[in-house]
């Protein structure tokens, strides 16, 4: 299989910092082969499988078409239809593991596991036959046979153990590789084109995607393998030992009212009736298991999310003294977790009542049924014990659902949760292709223009206008300031320029082979060393320590120069102003052609802001700059200013003025200046 490739073009893939290195990093994050942690030692080849093959074909077929629910359906029927759709959606992606673009070892592991199950059942049958022979020898007090059978037992036992170990290896190997393959596929789709960010902007059942990918997807790939292996083993065991029961037990003759009634295969009939009662009971008791498991998983995800929020915003909470309010929120969320666990505990108690009772009674039933035939001499002790062993195996096979119904319910819930995330990603993909959605096109500019907005309109995902039709052309080296009161859509316009906001109309052009770098108001500081934080999204090794030290000096972070290689929680220890200075250090290192600043100096005082802008204009004299800001003082560092004003039907451009006089034709079309 060819090496994975990024599906989106470089001009169309969004990122918070759009340099060439960031685009490469995004491509690698979206599609490159990754190494399994367990295989990292020795530089073994990655066990992750590519999402996009070299020929461009997708790993998974297109998702099923969304069908609007029939208005005649009841609320319960509509909800069931939604759940059925989600399970279908999950399997469409998950079964790709065995497809042409799936794991190269998928079928080898699968066939090997099935052969091991067959061999294990064969050894079980051998032990069952040995069980009959040893008890017959004991009954006859045949010492030679007892010693001979004792010697035979050890090879059977060792074979059974080895087959069991091999079966665990095969089963868990499939689970591990399937999870790796599907996780890679989902994470790639999640990271592509900024969808991880866009999910926060659209409606849908995709809360806590990180929990769904990490936990729900694990269960969704573990349980089906266990289920198939368990069902296959149970089916083979049931068929094999039903034949044993039928052969050994024969017919049971019962005398009622002076007449004799012969019941052929009475042990088989008893096993089926017993299993039907146990399975029927567990099904009736556990019918709400699926919904309760789903509610429990959602409650756990929400509890984990609120704890993460407290950690990530610890400084703000501490400064405001919001511990009491946060504790109330945590207590309320945790109370819901405990409530859902109590419901789940009740279900487990009821199912345990049936399963434990079934396990206790099952070994006794065949002994009681065989007792009359043993007492009249028609069955030997060995046959009774063989029948009892076979009955227990058949009962276990038929009662497999009794023991695994809770896990099946948990799988059902987890598969639907990961499918909900897939469905939301499907919607974003349809938006990217313009399928039923207004889509902002991205391309290249004409001539020497660095950036152009052509009849650009920005909307919400439901079509609500944010910014109306806009026509702007930005020349090389131009420094454009976008101004306007809060709520006019300035930051949304910037996100559209960066490629993070796909909804709207018109097009955005970017000069070919030019690098775009964006500085948001709240810079992202990754975990690890300060060197990595400054180099992000490039690799820390792309620049020497001296280069990084000089960049920190230029932005006024000299006090951090001695800590470049220090691994610390920099996101928590740096102040807001220091983070913005660090972002400017990144800018100087990457030296892009186009810079987009979204309130990038809001945490700096006026003097520091002026110094930072002077540094940028000095170090990057040829860079084209687009700034979104409220401060009037920033006009001194820009050559042009456009103003957005809120109007009915979305914000409009109402003025376009030169802050530094220049020659040339005005590029803003006058028909948009109303």
DOGUDREN-177509 format. One record per residue: z, y, x of N, C-alpha, C in turn. Coordinates in steps of 0.001 Angstrom, whole numbers, plus 500000, padded with zeros to 6 digits. Each point is the difference from the previous one (the first is absolute). Layout:
% residues N
ZYXZYXZYX;...
***
This chain:
% residues 674
500000498814500846500000501186499154500000501234500880;499229501018499618499935501211500793501266500795499918;500111500882500942501190500853500043499999500952498830;501183500265499459500095500849498825499571501399500333;499430500692499016499567501372500151500586500848498901;500221501268500292500485500931498979498900500215498998;500342500003498760498995500071498957499526501422499763;500868500982500186499641501380499723499383500639501227;499131500984499771499412500752501083501036500948500576;499743500381501253500975500854500665500127501338499309;498947500483499396500090501298499335500651499912498650;500207498797499529500546499851498655501410499479499981;500528499517501118501345499419500030501028501064500236;500995500178499086500980501038500159501098499588500946;500670500963500541501193499774500802500723501304500109;501278499932500318500765501214500167499586500724501254;499367499311500922499483500645501194498685499340500340;498858500685499734498701499346500033499284500221501318;500551499550501093499274500011501255499239498707500117;499149499920501026499268498754500189500943498861500280;501068500274500743500963498934500286500730499584498760;500250500945499097500692499627498766499106499180499117;498692500328500036499085499187499205499928498587500557;500009499900501327500003498662500590501274499266499654;501113500733500027501277499362499664499996499531498570;499408500812499091499944499603498595499135498772499830;498881499997500721499120498842499901500694498746500477;500752500153501113500725498842500499501071499563499029;500714500949499436501063499661499049499428499347498782;498775500412499608499418499488498765499348498646500180;499436499708501182499236498783500057500103499149501227;500633500462501063499961499209501221500855498761499873;499719499008500877500814498789500020501388500351500490;501021499446499327501378500231500394500616498687500433;500977500088500876500648498784500473501224499687499181;500124498724499715501216499546499337501172500165500954;501167500498499505501131500196500894500385498752500767;499924498864499326500400498757500655499033499605501104;498785500554499950498992499630500986499777501079501036;500858501028499997499814501111500926500206499573501443;500858499014500227500248499553501355498783499241500523;499655500279501225498872499301500606498674500575499604;499966501161499272498751500639499604499076499034499284;500557499237499081499173499076499238499101500778499058;498935499378499588499049500662499116500624500234498637;499636501139499401500586500372498713499687498964498942;500979499775499146499790499097498875499656500765498732;499970501334500076499566500792498867498482499933499929;499493500055498794498570499855499790499423501328499559;498777500282500419499395501277499705499844500221498504;500083501273499599499829500355498597498543500250499691;499287500657500934498575500233499832499277499272501124;499125499101499626499294499234501011498918500859500637;499408499484501084499044500797500756498789500336499152;499643499110499103498861500260499147500280500978498893;501254500391499820500342500995498996500473499414498691;500018498642499876500410499423498731501519500063499841;500450500210498773501430500089499740500618498622500003;501275499952500381500743498743499959500140499532498563;500311500915499129500291499624498632498916500491499064;499691499266498923499020500466499024500546501191499242;499131500687499263500481501175499270501043499608498963;500929500904499711501051499684499033499435499833498607;500703499289499118499515499835498636499947501340499290;499032500131499136499843501251499267501204500225499085;500493501235500001501140500337499151499522500121498560;500582499227499145499635500011498596501114500675499208;499619501000499246500996500688499193500585499030498982;501331500030499785500614499068499058499493500224498577;499847498896499293499568500067498602501061500735499186;499613501064499296500997500741499220500669499165498917;499372498860499644500592499156498970501109499112500550;500116499934501328501046499181500594501361500656499809;501002499159499847501362500516499933500434500428501392;501124500683500082500497500459501300500269498817500921;500549498916499443500288498825500812498711499351500492;498982499921499140498730499394500390499284500850501043;500064501320499851499374500884500985500676499873501358;501318499892500004500729499843501251499657498674500656;499867498931499196499632498710500551498594500035500579;499088500712499331498637500142500516500007500734501339;500855501012500126500106500730501262500506499081501117;501005499179499691500550499086500999498970498960500424;499222499513499029498961499024500328498956500618500922;499651501253499726499028500690500850500527500132501426;501283500338500134500571500197501327499992498697500802;500322498874499337499958498717500711498576499662500435;499027500300499124498597499784500366499625500862501192;500463501247499973499689500928501106500597499507501321;501198499458499939500627499488501221499189498855500587;499590499048499152499309498825500525498616500337500520;499351501027499452498680500382500496500086500392501472;501059500719500362500178500375501408500571498848500817;501013499312499455500731499002500782499145498794500359;499093499591499118499213498798500285498956500239501091;499782501267500370499076500285501094500434499396501317;501270499618500106500509499346501207499225498733500302;499514499314498954499220498775500166498503500265499907;499612501259499943498592500338499863499283500081501333;498735500462499949499177500068501210500590500954501030;500639501058499517500574500989500917501501499807500167;500488498841499604501424499746500073500422499456501356;501183499437500028500560499437501230499194498765500409;499611499964501266499171498889500477500719498658499951;501345500014499966500771498754499979500566499684498621;499594500759498984500598499831498670499769498596499455;498744499546500045499701498692499425500566498870500862;500043500192501311500568498973500877501476499788499675;500741501088499857501411499884499648500164499396498607;499162500406499062500133499540498610499739498502499886;498889499555500585499671498569499941501044499184500755;500437500510501147501038499303500760501284499844499208;500381501066499253501219499920499193499860498964498897;498843499945499363499786499006498932500072498577500555;499428499776501177500068498663500615501434499626500347;500775500956500466501401499727500314500787499651498737;499689500668498890500693499688498741499686498570499566;498725499606500108499613498630499635500722498995500894;500035500274501297500680499087500920501493499924499701;500589501102499628501425500023499699500313499168498759;499129500077498981500192499188498791499855498520500345;499063499690500901499816498603500409501254499472500690;500612500809500848501232499580500666501121499859498975;500026500884498999501003499883498924499859498657499293;498754499603499747499765498708499349500479498862500895;499742500115501296500460498968500927501517499883499996;500699501135499964501463499964499950500480499409498677;499256500275498913500365499447498699499883498468500006;498919499507500594499829498542500112501085499420500909;500302500677501085501065499541500902501337499952499259;500225500952499116501234500056499217500158498729499161;498913499561499402500046498763499200500288498793500889;499311499955501133500143498829500871501417499898500566;500611501103500399501323499940500617501054499561499000;499896500477498744500994499598499010499801498549499574;498758499526499967499774498580499713500593499140501113;499857500446501236500561499239501123501515500000499946;500579501129499640501459500059499882500486499102498868;499245500038498884500405499163498871499964498520500387;499031499602500807499867498610500414500837499677501235;500669501022500551500796499838501221499161499444501154;498759500549500094499057499556501030500151500932501201;500812499604500968500316500863501142498765500304500833;499146498998500225498815500213500834499099501077499403;499804499937498669499152500994499343500624501388500063;501333500043499864500684501295500061499785500655501357;500187499199501087499806500564501341498537500401500229;499087499165499494498576500313500161499640501288499260;500487500140498775499714501202499213500686501236500587;501151499785500618500678501129500652499142500546501132;499366499110500771499129500429501090498771500738499474;499521499563498825498822500658499410500340501399499492;501236500184499574500372501274499374499850501189500952;500362499798501272500004501135500929498605500588500219;498936499195500186498658500596500088499612500756498722;500391499417498831499711500695498744500725501338499922;501264499996500397500783501232499943499451501048500963;499662499557501224499460500948500987498660500558499523;499157499119499451498712500460499473500171501007498881;500971499735499106500251500923498897500462501361500509;500892499991501004500499501268500557498880500776500673;499199499291500822498914500680500707498971500576499031;499690499240498964499060500509498999500573501209499262;501310499950499741500636501145499350499941501245500860;500254499838501300499935501139500922498578500541500080;499025499091500112498601500426500059499578500702498715;500516499504498882499670500625498717500557501424499933;501222500196500516500578501350500044499158500909500884;499553499479501149499165500795500898498704500431499323;499337499040499340498747500332499322500203500975498859;501042499759499198500248500875498848500338501423500444;500920500123500941500396501332500446498910500669500836;499161499192500649498859500570500709499035500671499040;499708499346498882499135500608498986500643501269499449;501288499923499714500683501167499445499955501181500959;500267499720501269500032501082500991498624500620500183;498982499174500129498652500512500243499430500668498755;500303499459498835499515500616498754500639501370499814;501313500051500269500667501295499886499415501002500998;499750499548501231499422500892501003498639500511499555;499168499120499489498650500388499569500051500979498834;500791499681498985500035500854498813500710501326500284;501050499964500823500671501243500380499042500912500741;499224499428500902499022500794500733498995500643499050;499550499239498999499027500533499048500589501140499180;501221499798499484500611501025499154500359501236500817;500580499804501191500370501148500834498768500792500403;498900499318500291498770500691500365499497500869498849;500003499458498801499575500786498843500966501148499732;501275499749500237501034501013499752499850501178500973;499672499714501257499897501047501010498651500708500005;498964499366499454498660500570500059499897501264499160;499353501016500550499690501241499279501224500669499387;501150499826500626501189500695499527500533499520498671;499693498745499631500456499532498684501518499885499924;500648499727501141501467499957500028500578501332499545;499279501071500258500433501325499550499577500257498555;498781499614499648499471500276498666500746499239498908;500607498864500359500772499260498999501143500849499437;500490500947500803501072500874499524499507501027498996;498676500146499894499430501052499166499459499477498670;499916498682499850499390499424498803501029499176499238;499728499839498714500851499173499152499669498526500222;500968499158499734499772498566500129501274499272500364;499965498687499821501159499163500310499918499563501458;500275500931500912499928499680501426501168500616500760;501146500087499389501173500532500687500368499114501178;500571500624501025500490499290501189498961499039500579;498827500499500378498971499089500542500463499266501245;500896500624500794500451499337501220500808498740499680;500789500035498919500772498817499597499060498920499468;498994500414499259499056499028499446499253499275501126;499600500764501025499261499397501101500911499103500843;501221500458500246500894499261500889500652498805499321;500468500165498762500795498959499355499232499261498912;499423500740499058499306499344498893498815499173500491;499270500527500979498851499258500503500443498733500725;501149500058500662500527498796500662500263498898498985;500692500344498927500310499003498971498724499540499306;499070500932499794498760499675499292499133499024500775;500150499937501317499232499037500795500807498756500364;501316500115500017500840498832500303500016499011498834;500282500504498816500240499126498850498794499173499584;498762500551499964498874499146499600499797498799500916;500231500178501303499845498869500919501052498940499699;501237500447499811501052499051499625499674499327498677;499447500765499081499683499460498676498921498919500098;498905500309500698498910499028500115500471498750500742;500742500217501095500505498842500737500959499184499142;500883500688499265500959499304499142499337499257498856;499026500633499351499302499359498882499201498797500489;499311500152501136499215498880500534500897498818500341;501109500294500680500935498933500349500600499364498747;500357500836499024500591499475498763499003499144499234;498742500433499944498982499244499265499746498643500655;499833499999501321499768498730500694501211499078499881;501189500583500122501213499184499877500124499429498597;499725500817498995500114499537498610499040498841499735;498727500169500419499005498947499759500390498717500735;500386500153501263500340498814500814501182499240499420;501052500714499664501219499312499597500049499689498507;499115500592499218499839499519498615499423498586500029;499046499781500902499445498647500158501101499027500426;500865500467500905501116499146500435500912499681498826;500358501012499204500886499779498851499361499060498982;498702500214499763499313499160499016499954498547500484;499760499826501307499888498646500557501347499288500016;501041500709500423501313499369500127500672499833498648;499978501057499223500750499978498743499401499086498958;498668499977499944499371499190498966500372500500498623;500184499044499077500344500347498622501474499701499749;500601500828499145501386499791499609500017499527498551;500653498871499785500076499437498650501349500350499394;499943500651498850501215500436499305500033499314498638;501191499444499629500161499325498715500683500942499018;499316500308498919500535500886498964499822499329498643;501131499784499311499947499416498660499355498640499966;500224499219501024499455498650500019498586499903500494;499352501133500277498625499970500496499962500582501410;499104499471500795499879500439501386498882501038500134;500318501075500755499014501059500256499783500075501504;498746499871500419499665500060501420499477501400500336;500597500616501028499594501354500431499370499881501386;498654500006500079499352499877501312500220501265500841;500187499803501297500177501139500901501150500893499586;501114499398499623501102500784499443500576500984501015;499976499620501279500521500922501011499118501253500135;498695499813499880499074501145500068500215500905498801;500113499407498835500216500790498783501311500772500089;501028499342500493501301500660500138499925501165500989;499291499804501108499874501068500997499266501205499422;498918499742499242499222501109499416500829500747498963;500697499251499133500824500647498971501110500821500643;500625499440501015501094500699500676499499501291500645;498854499900500685499449501189500662499560501041498977;499436499559498872499547500939498968501179500778499427;501121499305499777501185500683499471500522501034501004;500074499594501277500520500917501023499074501192500199;498677499734500115499049501095500221499910500912498790;500007499403498801499964500825498792501219500898499895;501144499442500379501231500806499947499933501180500962;499530499752501215499948501072500991498976501051499611;498891499573499391498983500960499566500544500892498896;500712499396499059500562500794498899501078500955500499;500832499526500916501088500829500508499473501126500893;498981499687500813499532500975500985498768500774499594;499723500143498725498774500679499587499969501481500386;501161500612500174500034501416500388500242500178501496;499897498913500759500264500053501433499037500958500714;498721499973499607498985500804500682500320501481499889;500264500462498780500267501421499798501279500431500707;501018499144499955501265500347500667499800500086501510;499217499081500578499724500053501439499238501263500359;499044500368499164499229501218500262500892501235499930;500869500059499007500924501133499882500955500060501190;500439498834500458500901499968501160499305500508501245;498758499574500225499263500450501183499766501505499978;499678500536498826499784501438499891501290500767500261;501107499502499478501288500660500222500368499986501479;499749498879500679500273499925501430499136500987500781;498736500106499613499099500924500690500449501444499826;500414500351498796500456501366499750501287500302500760;500892499030500106501246500202500744499704500204501491;499103499190500544499628500157501398499321501355500230;499198500425499050499285501271500141500965501186500019;500980500001499120500921501140499953500859500053501259;500362498837500557500738499994501270499137500539501140;498728499628499992499087500514501021499849501511499886;499936500498498778499869501447499789501213500743500554;501173499448499797501205500641500525499951500054501528;499579498902500617499912499987501458498959500997500502;498839500042499364498934500874500469500325501476499800;500800500319498989500316501391499709501474500297500282;500566499258500954501427500129500291500421501404500372;499180500708500782500384501340500432500111500960498823;498990499999499131500018500903498846501170499690499080;500256498713499782501107499610499124501332500440500599;500149499785501319501253500365500663500222501511499983;498942500768500239500137501453500013500354500556498625;499479499368498964500272500456498634501268499385499421;500581499032500713501186499324499477499701499193498758;498870499301500010499573499267498804500431498560499960;501010499643500782500413498592500057500454499465498649;500737500829499253500509499543498697498865499710499037;499019500904499971498865499808499108499174498784500423;499815499849501310499253498845500483500747498704499689;501332500039500125500788498804499695499864499621498532;499959501015499138499802499696498576498667499303499775;498953500520500680498689499366499848499979498586500544;500654499810501156500058498657500591500780499052499099;501139500471499480500814499149499119499238499612498745;499271500954499453499245499713498773498910498955500276;499297500175501127498945499044500340500575498627500318;501129499983500738500612498724500351500565499302498765;500485500779499045500489499395498753498877499269499288;498801500565500060498856499323499399499679498710500749;500144500024501333499787498783500785500982498911499581;501274500367499884501017499020499607499761499488498589;499543500894499126499723499589498622498867498979499961;498957500240500774498878499058500028500398498678500663;500865500076501027500476498772500621500884499207499043;500763500689499173500824499298499009499116499252499008;498911500645499573499058499323499096499376498790500692;499640500185501276499394498898500740501004498872500218;501260500359500260501040498979500177500171499177498729;499945500664498849500100499277498738498885498985499834;498775500410500390498882499065499915500191498827500956;500457500295501220500224498918500967501102499050499528;501028500522499365501080499150499496499482499046498940;499159500507499122499481499141498926499054498932500549;499149500396500951499095499002500569500750498996500873;501039500464500686500807499082500815500707498976499126;500422500437498821500645499083499061499092498816499695;498716500283499780499054498934499680499667499181501245;499701500696501108499555499278501191501114499136500601;501220500528500069501103499225500540500324498798499122;500011500232498696500251498884499083498934498936500121;498730500457500139498894499050500141500131499190501287;500367500651501094500122499302501282501143498978499996;501059500277499238501125499074499947499693498773499150;499292500224498923499757498905499054498842499112500441;498978500600500672498777499268500323500244498681500735;500862499921501023500170498707500694500682498928499160;500759500418498972500757499033499200499128499360498925;499054500775499453499179499521498880499267498708500335;499276499902501137499272498746500267500926498795500187;501188500227500561500931498878500158500423499457498646;500285500899499064500388499557498661498852499304499286;498768500511500203498852499396499331499660498621500579;500224499844501313499670498725500647501138498977499912;501195500440499621501151499104499975499770498762499144;499447500150498756499797498774499197499094498978500691;498934500439500637499077499065500634500610499389501267;500858500765500650500668499444501173501018498942499588;500712500294498913501035499074499540499417498704499459;498787500072499413499422498742499501499172499304501074;499968500577501202499353499339501129498523500266500142;499430500843499156498560500259500094499668501044501061;500999500694500525499803500964501085501014499723501095;499519500073501253500909499825501131500679501330500310;501049499933500844500685501221500399499050500942500739;499129499418500828499041500828500725499065500729499065;499549499291498935499110500636499027500718501124499248;501287499781499686500767501049499309500106501238500884;500313499801501258500163501147500899498657500678500267;498935499197500107498679500602500178499610500815498774;500301499458498819499692500722498761500820501284499906;501274499931500398500846501194499946499471501072500945;499565499586501207499443500959500959498692500595499490;499144499129499440498719500487499476500215500930498809;500955499659499139500292500833498833500447501392500448;500856500042501010500484501291500499498860500826500582;499096499328500731498858500723500582499086500533498901;499728499163498995499150500448498887500665501143499250;501296499882499769500729501061499311499962501298500809;500158499878501304499929501183500861498616500628499954;498978499137499979498634500515499931499750500711498678;500392499363498898499805500626498688500884501239499833;501167499953500653500919501124499854499812501080501050;498839499975500673499757501005501042500093501410499420;499489500170498794500053501314499362501437500440499769;500876499052499688501406500333499765500609500664501232;499686499437501163500589500507501235499330501269500520;498744500241499607499245501099500592499621501101499023;500431499868498753499638501025499017500493501391500416;501241500149500479500431501343500424499113500594501081;499589499169500964499153500522501068498607500341499492;499489499198499073498708500315499406500058501333499258;501111500233499321500160501266499288500040501167500980;500693499805501116500078501052501007498627500266500594;499233498924500241498646500189500519499142500777499013;500093499637498734499213500678498972500246501496500031;501261500375500101500353501423500022499463500674501255;500149499350501157499565500607501260498480500115500073;499299498975499520498535500055500015499491501150499143;500642500239498870499574501110499134500308501339500639;501100500089500745500347501273500642499007500340501117;499623499028500799499020500283501045498631500241499380;499711499337498875498731500240499307499962501405499397;501149500520499580500046501375499495499603500979501091;500465499757501216499598500849501124498507499860500265;499489498765499958498567499786500192499188500746498944;500482499983498758499291500665498918499947501503500218;501102500583500467500003501434500292499046500318501147;499950499137501005499045500200501095498568499848499501;499783499088499035498675499877499390499574501319499376;500950500652499298499691501275499359499618501065501013;500711500040501122499668500981501039498639499694500615;499681498723500159498685499646500531498896500426499048;500236499837498699498991500438499030499831501511500052;501106500712500228499916501459500129499181500386501230;500144499224501081499268500305501222498503499802499829;499618499058499159498578499750499779499452500805498837;500875500774499331499551500826498890499790499233498714;500516498807499935499823499153498818500907500490498873;499464500861499148500765500510498869500939501129500367;499932500487501259500896501061500439499177501105500648;500485501251499891499428501087500770500399499814501453;499039499988500872500253499660501401499435501086500899;500803500485500934499546500975500978499191499272501066;498759500422500175499158499375501008500309500597501371;499816499185501022500224500444501370498763499707500823;499625500963500820498803499826500808500026500914501209;498822500356500465499883500852501171499480501370499595;500371501000500763499553501366499728498572500189500499;499357501029499445498659500364500442500110501067501081;499151499915501008500014501005501048501216499881500893;500522501176500413501114500038500927501353500142499315;499999500080498675501262500179499274500956498857500320;501276500346500194500997498983500318500532499313498752;500138500760498934500582499455498770499393500740498825;499678499268498940499425500642498815500563499368498738;500291500853499024500432499562498675498886500371499043;499361498996499425498802500215499198500267499674498538;500084501059499173500323499806498573501235499121499838;500951500168500886501169499127500023500963500336498871;500368498990499256501066500128499005500981498869500237;501275500297499858501061499028500237500748499788498697;500170498732499610500668499668498751501090498969500250;500837499798498984500933498880500027499244498730499660;500670498836500156499302498749499720499646499839498534;500625500812499127499650499933498578498958501039499615;499452500738500980498961500984499734500482501422499827;501316500241499998500524501356499860499623500830501223;499407501172499775499508500832501088501157500639500761;499917499987501328500968500674500866499345501198500673;498847499761500600499209501065500621498598499923499434;499487501155499514498669500026499412498921499993501057;498753500173499569498852499929500894500146501003501142;499858499490501216500230500803501198498844499789500968;499543501094500577498898499932500956500398500798501234;500251499311501109500415500652501239499317499313501167;499535500796500955499439499470501236500788500604501158;500486499161500898500834500443501120499229499760501290;499817501081500754499199499951501213500840499523501191;499330499576501082500739499573501206500878501123500544;501225499655500339500926500963500563500651500926498996;499626499890498746500572500873498974501431499560499685;500848500970499686501389499722499642500233500525498596;500063499046499066500043500331498581501404499840499460;500487501018499299501314499956499359499804499861498500;500584498950499412499945499770498559501321500476499409;499932501011499144501207500593499436499975499883498484;501139500324499398500144499941498552501425499662499639;500368500316498773501367499734499592500237498508499857;501280499615499967500358498585499888499433499409498714;499507498777500100499480499315498825498520500206499775;499310500701500911498568500218499818499162498869500593;500621499015500594499270498834500480499548500093501444;500642500858500797499586500148501409500202498698500776;501201499428499877500271498755500733499136498855499496;499714499998498695499124498965499459498594500145500550;499549501236500150498692500250500591499960499498501441;501082500226500738500074499525501383499959498477500042;500704499345499084499975498531499959498585499494499724;499288500715499136498617499607499722499139500141501250;500203501083500764499247500187501237500300498867500972;501278499585500071500398498922500907499571498623499510;499545499905498738499560498715499479501064499223499274;501196500605499853501087499293499326499893500094498489;499263500978499498499919500220498554498563499731499560;499750498880499327498613499644499674499488500543498676;500889500485499124499584500321498644499451501418499903;498883500132499339499404501317499817498496499894499918;499319501008500507498547500047499981499493500798501177;498667500048500144499430500692501134500119499178501267;499904500686501125500021499281501268500677500830501084;500439499301501034500591500606501191499194499522501195;499516500945500785499214499654501170500773500272501276;499894499092500943500648500141501300498939499838501070;500028500868500978499005499943501068500055498636500681;498827499449500250499925498677500624500661500009501379;500712498935500282500645499808501309501046501047500314;500571500618498990501089500942500218501288499383499493;501066500261500738501289499396499671500859500968499202;500618499465498948500860500804499134501441499533500153;500907500941500129501416499694500197500810500842499022;500914499357499284500764500712498976501473500040500366;500599501182499828501438500179500207500642500294498650;500733499035499422500653500232498712501272500816500165;500550500422498873501227500793500033501170499184500539;500034498713499666501066499120500478499372498952500916;499985500244501302499355499057500921500687498641499980;499193498982500178500529498641500079500416499713501437;501218499477500162500512499636501315500254498498499994;499167499216500690500166498542499972501221499568500788;500428498764499780501114499445500759499536499668501410;500944499942500916499674499666501372500345501134500941;499281500075501114500276501013501002499436501352499587;500514501049500652499473501344499755498552500080500459;499679499268501033498610499974500478499060499506498916;500401498959499295499169499490498896499900501017498870;501115500699499719500003500982498923499046501153500295;499950500429501273499112501112500353498545499547500001;499739498794500453498623499505500107499414499575498661;500822499751499012499546499472498707498927500909499401;498907499464499404499755498576499720499308499246501128;499876500654501175499477499278501144501068499118500609;499611499186500955500958499132500693500773500814501023;501255499638500203500842500742500936499414499989501403;499283498947500359499461499877501350498720500798500200;499479500611498931498760500769500135500194501262500835;501241500446500128500288501196500795501139499685500964;499958500638501161501058499801500978501247500776499586;501102499683500655501249500708499714499863501475500361;499263500305501067499812501400500384499220500761498934;498984499358499429499211500666498955500848500258498762;500798499027499634500874500174498843501068501051500295;500512500003501221501008500985500388499436501410499916;498745500191500450499381501326499924499792500424498553;499621499052499143499807500328498586501321500430499360;501088499308500326501308500382499467500415501377500505;499680500305501240500333501319500560499256501105499248;498740499786499705499183501025499349500476500316498590;500665499032499336500460500243498623501498500286499947;500614500212501150501403500391500008500990498874499833;499648498805500446500909498849499908500375499501501393;500267500920500893500352499624501378501257499137500054;500924500229499057501252499237500032499800498520499695;498794499624499591499722498592499708499202499321501104;499638500719501027499128499453501042500652498838500746;501319500032500116500695498913500700500231498774499120;499602500095498750500254498897499059498705499356499514;498922500230500736498689499522499549499975498482499819;500658499270500873499989498536499917501206499461499231;500763500865499386501199499564499287499641499524498594;500501498825499663499788499433498658501186500398499129;499746500850499013501076500517499150499446500281498610;500873500156499000499537500333498636499587501476499934;498866500320500585499579501397500109499767500643498641;499603499225499030499779500570498666501288500561499413;501133499418500411501282500457499484500636501059500894;499701499979501288500686500901500931499279501328500184;498689500031499826499263501253500158500131500854498746;500120501299500190500057500921498864498598500193499427;499920500670498850498699500241499387499098500817500900;500568501021500648499208500810500913499540499216501211;500863499145500546499625499192501146498900499006499650;500051499460498797498940499085499582498664500720499918;500011501251499482498746500736499923499497500362501399;500895500330500919499587500256501377499408498729500625;500643498867499738499491498733500515498590499728499474;499755500350498720498667499809499425498968500857500725;500378501216500399499075500841500766499757499428501391;501024499351500581499790499319501283498965498891499847;500052499269498918498981498983499713498623500645499946;499927501129499319498729500691499838499394500357501355;500839500483500900499510500376501320499515498783500775;500683498862499839499582498790500699498663499478499476;499842499993498692498792499428499402498811500947500093;500250501336500053498944501006500150498815499735499078;500202500027498668498911499716499066499055501195499857;498900499781499281499037501071499742500375500801498761;500595499329499023500389500649498747501480499740499779;500748501056499711501434499891499777500307500487498593;500739499208499248500438500387498652501516500115500028;500517501190499713501438500259500016500480500224498572;500858499137499517500549500131498647501459500441500106;500241501311499942501352500554500145500671499433501258;499205499884501080500472499309501202501031500789500778;500216501295499663500993500821500708501108500471499065;500139499372498857500949500473498985501450499906500457;500304499080500927501382499821500457500311500851501225;499039500774500480500192500831501183500286501443499606;500764500684500821500194501432499767498723500746500378;499937501284499649498772500762500182499580500062501466;500955500213500903499682500097501417499461498670500527;500665498895499637499547498678500441498638499671499409;499787500406498742498713499769499361498890500717500759;500238501255500357498981500763500718499683499339501342;501057499573500695499789499375501298499226498692499858;500298499254498942499324498722499800498516500219499707;499686500981499155498605500272499666499252500554501212;500676500859500807499372500499501214499680498851500957;500916499028500085499771498844500865498774499221499549;499872499799498690498855499249499472498693500733500291;499977501301499724498762500758500226499648500079501479;501022499967500858499747500055501442499543498649500542;500697498942499604499701498671500519498763499381499359;499729500359498752498839499442499279499120501141499506;499385500760500911499258501201499596498770499722499150;499425498802500120498782499688499253500281499231498713;501248499689499736500331499202498815499807500799498724;499509499332498983499898500588498660501304499696499269;500611501034499429501325499845499398499943500360498514;500580499140499169500192500271498575501496499937499738;500578501120499564501446500078499794500315500262498544;501049499329499525500573500296498687501385500559500248;500261501212499547501287500630500285500243501144499018;501274500385499889500391501117499157500282501260500814;500363499844501273500429501132500801498827500920500340;500183501271499719498964500989500271499786500141501502;501065499774500796499896500187501440498927499105500631;499670498898499369499019499083500566498583500548499957;499763501045499220498663500579499949499543500454501381;500944500410500844499654500498501333499353498923500860;500170498731499652499475498910500807498792499342499344;499446500634498988498848499453499291498899501047499908;498793499517499894498849500903499918499499500181498581;500498499176499086499472500043498629501070499520499045;499974500521498786501013499646499009499348499817498640;500322498878499342499588499796498616501257499831499155;499915500453498771501164500006499118499694499186498752;500907499084499677499914499219498765500891500636498944;499517499998498770500783500547498896499921499035498826;501159499781499385500051499063498895499231500554498805;499082499194499471499212500367498832499947498826499034;499561500259498812499809498932499034498884499085500496;500270498695500005499020499050500512500098499786501492;501131500449500610500212499766501426499944501280500797;500600499954501196500034501194500852498592500357500462;499753501321500177498697500496500419500154500846501261;498939500041500796499945500923501122499688501396499463;500871500947500284499803501349499448499670501008501083;500200499662501276499609500922501065499736499246501279;499111500583500791499637499432501298499736501179500924;500936500278500905499894501201500820500078499631501469;499346500825500824500078499838501439501212500759500513;500881499304500679501133500658500637499575500598501334;498943499425500596499373500560501186498530500211499659;499498501230500045498598500258499629499059499110500798;498978499503499327499022499146500663498634500218499394;498997499689500776498635500104499521499610498687499341;498941500081499228499517498761499400500115500019498499;499351499076499391499943499903498544501290499432499446;500503500594498918501185499478499334499693498609499470;500877499039500318499757498602499656500597499598498661;500839500848499446500599499659498712499093500492498900;499541499152499122499078500377498944500671500936499014;499317501102499724500608501024499151500225499567498580;499271498994499563500170499604498602501361499377499741;500726499661501034501325499430499813501101501045500107;499636501241500315501005501052500134500061500779498702;500807499588499126500121500668498714501334500709499965;
***
